Amino acid sequence: MPVAGADTSLRAQFAWLPAISTAPVARPAALVEGLPRALVESYADAACRHATASEVDPQVWFASVEGLEGAWGEGGSALEARRDLRDTIVEWVAVKRRLGLEIPVVDGLDLNRPPAPTRPA
């Protein structure tokens, strides 16, 4: 229960925390189970171009891609279901890679092989 006249702002509640620098920090390239995240997102985009969406209940849509068993999305519209499907496919790829399971090739994108090593310029 708040005390009358007390400062309940977030700044006051967390005043004990040390100041955090707002300077940008270099982040390592994002990976999804050893693959560049951008590659996995390209795979998800390619897969979603083959997605079908259908209304299963009033304002409940379901989207899936034939061959990507266990990857599906849902939402209040076909567009929302497809967006959810895209996010789900990224996580689905991570699980498949972690378990060493085969990932179907979509539009020539094969995520089963390790990426080619890059050579310094």
N, C-alpha and C positions, 0 to 999 in steps of 0.2 A: 504494500500500500504506500503510495507516494506521501512524503511529508510536505505539508503546506509550505510554500515559499522555497522549496528546494529546487536546485537547478537540475532538471531531468534531461537536459540535452545530451545527445550522444557524446559531444566533446567532453562534457563534465563526467559522464559515466566512464569514459575511457581515458581520462586525464593521466592515469598512472602508467599508461603505455609509453614507451620511448617514441620520440619523433621518428617518422619514417621518411626516408629520402624519396623525393618524387622524381629523381633523375632516372632517365630510361636505363634499363638493364638489358644487356645483350642476352638473348635467350638462345639456347641451342635449337637446331632445327627440330620441329615437332615430328615425332615418330609414332606410328601405330604398329606395335609389335615388330619393330625393325624396318618398317617401310616408311618413306616420307609421307606425312599426313596429306600433302597436296596430291600425291599419287592415289592414295586411298579415296580421297574425296572426288578425284576425277573418275575413278572406278564407280563410286556411288552415283555420280551424275550420269554416267553412261548407262548404268543399270536402270536408273529411274526413267530414262527415255523409253524403256521397254515395259514400264509398269502399267498395270491396269488398276483402276480405282472403281469401286462400286459402293453404292449406298446400301448398307445392310440393315439399317433402321433409320427412321426419320432423323436427319442431321447427324448420322454416324456413318462415316465413310471408312473404307478399308482399302489399302493399296498394297500390292505385292508384285513381285517379278517372278515369272515362271523360271524355275531352276534354282532360285535362291531360297531354298527351303528354310523356314524359321525366321526369315527376315520379312517383316511387314510393318506397315504404319497405319495409324488411324487418326481421324480428326473430324471436325465439324463440317468439312467440305472436302472435295476431291483434292484441292490444292494443299490444304492442311495435311491430309493423309499422305500425299506425296512428299511433302517436306519432312514429315515424321519418318517416312520410309528412308529418305536419304540419310538422316542422322542415324537411324537404326542400322543401315548397311555398313556405315563406318565402324560401329561397335561390333557388328556381326563378323566383319573381316578380322577384327582384333581377336575375337574368340576363336574363330576358325584357325588363325595362325598360331595362337597360343596352344591349341590342342593338336596342331599338326594335321588338320583336316584339309581336304581338297577344296579350293575355291574355284567356282566355275569361271571360265574366261568370258569376259563381256567385251564386245567390240574390239577384240584383239588385246585387251588389257589382261595380262596374266600375272596375278599376284602370288602365284605359287613359287616362282623362281626368285632367288634373292636378287636385289637390284644390282646392276653392274657397278663395280667400283669406280669411283671418280678419280681422275688423275689431277694432281695439282697443276695449275697453269704455269 
